[in-house]
Amino acid sequence: VSIHNLMIDGELALAAHYQDGVRVIDLGNPRAPTTRAWFNTWPGPAAGYGESFYEGAVGIDYEPGRRRLYVADSHRGLLVLALAP
């Protein structure tokens, strides 16, 4: 599983991580980044899944003012996620 799409907003890194979902990483301490949020979009090997390495969260966009993540997922389509304060 690799990171496909990465965005940086201030001290946050937001990543579409294919079969490992979406990750929000706090870069406030660059020597010790920490995972702040994670959402797994991929259900694992099931009917219709697991046929390609390039499955799951393939794209991400972030709307900072509303703290919303827009995730393009190869099976689920568009997901809109809210990032807690």
Contacts in CASP RR format, 6 or more apart in sequence:
PFRMAT RR
TARGET T0000
AUTHOR 0000-0000-0000
METHOD contacts of the structure
MODEL  1
VSIHNLMIDGELALAAHYQDGVRVIDLGNPRAPTTRAWFNTWPGPAAGYG
ESFYEGAVGIDYEPGRRRLYVADSHRGLLVLALAP
1 17 0 8 1.000
1 18 0 8 1.000
1 19 0 8 1.000
1 20 0 8 1.000
2 17 0 8 1.000
2 18 0 8 1.000
3 15 0 8 1.000
3 16 0 8 1.000
3 17 0 8 1.000
3 18 0 8 1.000
4 15 0 8 1.000
4 16 0 8 1.000
4 17 0 8 1.000
4 18 0 8 1.000
4 54 0 8 1.000
4 57 0 8 1.000
4 58 0 8 1.000
4 59 0 8 1.000
5 15 0 8 1.000
5 16 0 8 1.000
5 58 0 8 1.000
5 59 0 8 1.000
5 60 0 8 1.000
6 13 0 8 1.000
6 14 0 8 1.000
6 15 0 8 1.000
6 16 0 8 1.000
7 13 0 8 1.000
7 14 0 8 1.000
7 15 0 8 1.000
7 60 0 8 1.000
7 61 0 8 1.000
7 62 0 8 1.000
8 14 0 8 1.000
8 27 0 8 1.000
9 62 0 8 1.000
9 64 0 8 1.000
10 27 0 8 1.000
11 26 0 8 1.000
11 27 0 8 1.000
11 28 0 8 1.000
12 24 0 8 1.000
12 25 0 8 1.000
12 26 0 8 1.000
12 27 0 8 1.000
12 36 0 8 1.000
12 62 0 8 1.000
13 23 0 8 1.000
13 24 0 8 1.000
13 25 0 8 1.000
13 27 0 8 1.000
13 33 0 8 1.000
14 22 0 8 1.000
14 23 0 8 1.000
14 24 0 8 1.000
14 25 0 8 1.000
14 60 0 8 1.000
14 62 0 8 1.000
14 69 0 8 1.000
15 22 0 8 1.000
15 23 0 8 1.000
15 24 0 8 1.000
15 25 0 8 1.000
15 60 0 8 1.000
16 22 0 8 1.000
16 57 0 8 1.000
16 58 0 8 1.000
16 59 0 8 1.000
16 60 0 8 1.000
16 71 0 8 1.000
16 72 0 8 1.000
17 23 0 8 1.000
17 57 0 8 1.000
18 42 0 8 1.000
18 53 0 8 1.000
18 54 0 8 1.000
18 55 0 8 1.000
18 56 0 8 1.000
18 57 0 8 1.000
18 58 0 8 1.000
19 42 0 8 1.000
19 44 0 8 1.000
19 53 0 8 1.000
19 55 0 8 1.000
19 56 0 8 1.000
20 40 0 8 1.000
20 42 0 8 1.000
20 57 0 8 1.000
21 38 0 8 1.000
21 39 0 8 1.000
21 40 0 8 1.000
21 41 0 8 1.000
21 42 0 8 1.000
21 56 0 8 1.000
21 57 0 8 1.000
21 71 0 8 1.000
22 37 0 8 1.000
22 38 0 8 1.000
22 39 0 8 1.000
22 41 0 8 1.000
22 57 0 8 1.000
22 60 0 8 1.000
22 69 0 8 1.000
22 71 0 8 1.000
22 81 0 8 1.000
23 35 0 8 1.000
23 37 0 8 1.000
23 38 0 8 1.000
24 35 0 8 1.000
24 36 0 8 1.000
24 37 0 8 1.000
24 38 0 8 1.000
24 69 0 8 1.000
24 83 0 8 1.000
25 33 0 8 1.000
25 34 0 8 1.000
25 35 0 8 1.000
25 36 0 8 1.000
26 33 0 8 1.000
26 34 0 8 1.000
26 35 0 8 1.000
26 36 0 8 1.000
27 33 0 8 1.000
37 83 0 8 1.000
37 84 0 8 1.000
39 71 0 8 1.000
39 79 0 8 1.000
39 81 0 8 1.000
41 56 0 8 1.000
41 57 0 8 1.000
41 71 0 8 1.000
41 73 0 8 1.000
41 75 0 8 1.000
41 76 0 8 1.000
41 79 0 8 1.000
42 49 0 8 1.000
42 55 0 8 1.000
42 56 0 8 1.000
42 57 0 8 1.000
42 73 0 8 1.000
42 75 0 8 1.000
43 49 0 8 1.000
44 50 0 8 1.000
48 75 0 8 1.000
49 55 0 8 1.000
49 75 0 8 1.000
54 74 0 8 1.000
55 74 0 8 1.000
55 75 0 8 1.000
56 73 0 8 1.000
56 74 0 8 1.000
56 75 0 8 1.000
56 76 0 8 1.000
57 71 0 8 1.000
57 72 0 8 1.000
57 73 0 8 1.000
58 72 0 8 1.000
58 73 0 8 1.000
58 74 0 8 1.000
59 71 0 8 1.000
59 72 0 8 1.000
60 69 0 8 1.000
60 70 0 8 1.000
60 71 0 8 1.000
60 72 0 8 1.000
61 69 0 8 1.000
61 70 0 8 1.000
62 68 0 8 1.000
62 69 0 8 1.000
62 70 0 8 1.000
63 69 0 8 1.000
63 70 0 8 1.000
66 82 0 8 1.000
67 82 0 8 1.000
67 83 0 8 1.000
67 84 0 8 1.000
67 85 0 8 1.000
68 80 0 8 1.000
68 81 0 8 1.000
68 82 0 8 1.000
68 83 0 8 1.000
69 79 0 8 1.000
69 80 0 8 1.000
69 81 0 8 1.000
69 82 0 8 1.000
69 83 0 8 1.000
70 78 0 8 1.000
70 79 0 8 1.000
70 80 0 8 1.000
71 78 0 8 1.000
71 79 0 8 1.000
71 80 0 8 1.000
71 81 0 8 1.000
72 78 0 8 1.000
73 79 0 8 1.000
END
